[in-house]
Amino acid sequence: QVQVVECGGGSVQAGGSLRLSCVASGDTHNNACMGWFREAPGKVREGVAAIDSAGRTVYPDSVKDRFTISRDNATNMLYLEMRSLEPSDTATYYCAADSAGGVVASYVLLKEVPPPYLFDYWGQGTQVTVSS
């Protein structure tokens, strides 16, 4: 079992920045890939970044060049740096970990954002609100 906890959300004005952090604990040695997702009211959960164990990353066009995902495998920490935030970035952000490694890693290698259903462990979410 893996426990995932996010922190770092908050409220900012458009154009501002935030850094989200996530710590994974428990049986983490098989967490080949991790990702950040977000869910806005009335919308489906979408991936905003994913990273494999080698540090390869993938982003959707909506956040590319504004968001940066990184990880520290030694401490099981995952980060999401968000810059030039827009009101459309307002959502609950979730950190997720994959235990199987194969399918999610293939998505990252092919530069495609893995869908949420492929991830096994989820945090409780942290709110990000961007005002105009």
C-alpha positions in Angstrom: 0.0 0.0 0.0 1.1 3.5 -0.7 -0.2 6.7 0.9 0.0 9.9 -1.0 -0.5 13.4 0.6 -0.4 16.7 -1.3 0.1 20.2 0.0 0.8 23.7 -1.3 -2.5 24.8 -2.8 -3.9 28.2 -2.2 -5.3 31.3 -3.9 -3.3 33.5 -6.3 -4.0 36.2 -8.8 -3.7 35.5 -12.5 -0.1 35.5 -13.6 1.1 34.3 -10.2 2.9 31.1 -9.2 2.3 28.2 -6.8 4.3 25.1 -5.9 2.5 21.9 -5.0 4.3 19.1 -3.1 3.4 15.5 -2.6 4.9 12.8 -0.5 4.4 9.1 -1.1 4.9 6.7 1.8 4.6 3.0 2.4 5.5 0.5 -0.3 6.9 3.0 -2.7 9.7 1.1 -4.5 7.5 0.2 -7.4 6.2 3.7 -8.1 7.7 3.9 -11.5 5.5 6.8 -12.6 3.7 9.6 -10.7 1.4 12.3 -11.9 -0.6 15.4 -11.1 -4.2 15.7 -12.1 -6.8 18.3 -11.6 -10.6 18.4 -11.4 -12.7 21.5 -11.7 -16.4 21.6 -10.7 -18.5 20.0 -13.5 -15.5 18.8 -15.4 -13.7 15.4 -15.7 -10.4 14.8 -14.0 -7.6 15.6 -16.3 -3.9 15.0 -16.2 -1.6 18.0 -16.1 1.8 16.3 -15.7 3.4 12.9 -15.4 6.9 11.8 -14.7 8.6 8.4 -14.9 11.3 7.0 -12.7 14.0 8.3 -15.1 12.7 11.8 -15.0 11.0 11.9 -18.4 8.0 14.1 -18.3 4.8 14.8 -20.3 2.3 17.7 -20.2 -0.9 18.5 -22.1 -0.7 21.6 -24.3 -2.9 23.6 -21.9 -0.1 23.7 -19.3 3.0 23.1 -21.3 5.7 25.8 -20.7 3.9 26.9 -17.6 3.9 23.8 -15.3 7.0 21.8 -14.4 6.8 18.4 -12.7 9.8 17.0 -10.8 10.6 14.3 -8.3 13.1 13.4 -5.7 13.3 9.6 -5.6 15.5 9.6 -2.5 12.7 11.2 -0.4 9.7 10.1 -2.4 8.7 13.7 -3.1 6.9 14.9 -6.1 6.5 18.6 -7.1 4.5 20.7 -9.5 5.8 24.2 -10.2 3.0 26.3 -11.7 3.7 29.7 -13.3 1.7 32.2 -15.2 -1.5 30.8 -13.6 -4.8 31.5 -15.3 -8.3 31.5 -13.9 -8.9 28.3 -16.0 -6.3 26.6 -13.8 -8.7 26.8 -10.8 -9.3 23.2 -9.6 -8.6 20.6 -7.0 -5.2 19.2 -7.8 -4.4 15.6 -7.0 -1.1 13.7 -6.8 -1.2 10.1 -8.0 1.2 7.1 -8.0 1.3 4.1 -10.3 2.3 0.8 -8.9 2.4 -1.4 -12.0 4.9 0.7 -14.0 4.4 -0.7 -17.5 1.4 0.9 -19.1 1.8 4.4 -17.5 5.5 4.4 -18.3 4.6 3.7 -22.0 2.4 6.7 -22.1 5.1 8.9 -20.7 7.7 7.5 -23.2 5.3 8.2 -26.1 4.8 11.8 -24.7 1.1 11.2 -24.0 -0.5 12.1 -20.7 -1.6 8.9 -19.0 -5.4 8.8 -18.1 -6.3 8.9 -14.4 -7.7 5.3 -14.3 -4.2 3.9 -14.7 -3.0 5.3 -11.4 -3.5 3.2 -8.3 -2.9 5.6 -5.4 -4.4 9.1 -4.9 -4.0 11.9 -2.5 -6.9 13.8 -1.0 -6.4 16.8 -3.2 -5.4 20.4 -2.7 -7.4 23.4 -3.9 -5.9 25.9 -6.3 -7.8 29.1 -7.0 -6.7 31.7 -9.5 -8.6 35.0 -9.6 -8.6 37.4 -12.4 
